[in-house]
Amino acid sequence: MKTVLIDILLALLVASSWLGAYGFARLPSALSRLHCASFVGAAGGAALTIAAFVSDGASTRALKTLLLLVLLLLTGAALSHAAGRALVLRDRNETR
């Protein structure tokens, strides 16, 4: 049962990566595509972290994965905000 749950979580990780890549390729603007990159980090990272905890319990490896997820979410949010702001400012300067 545990192996099936891990397989499902890893399949969700792969599916979220493919969904993000598809959205990145299909969305029209850079600001819209930025959401896809953030989605892959958040959804994929969460699935991987849960899979690590299901597999190992509260081991050192699972806790490191959790720490990486928290850092990814914090830095990813700040970087996405900065990149989004830069894109908006670029678009404003192009319309002048």
Secondary structure by P-SEA (a helix, b strand, c coil): caaaaaaaaaaaaaaaaaaaaaaaaccccaaaaaaaaaaaaaaaaaaaaaaaaaaccccaaaaaaaaaaaaaaaaaaaaaaaaaaaaaaaaaaaac
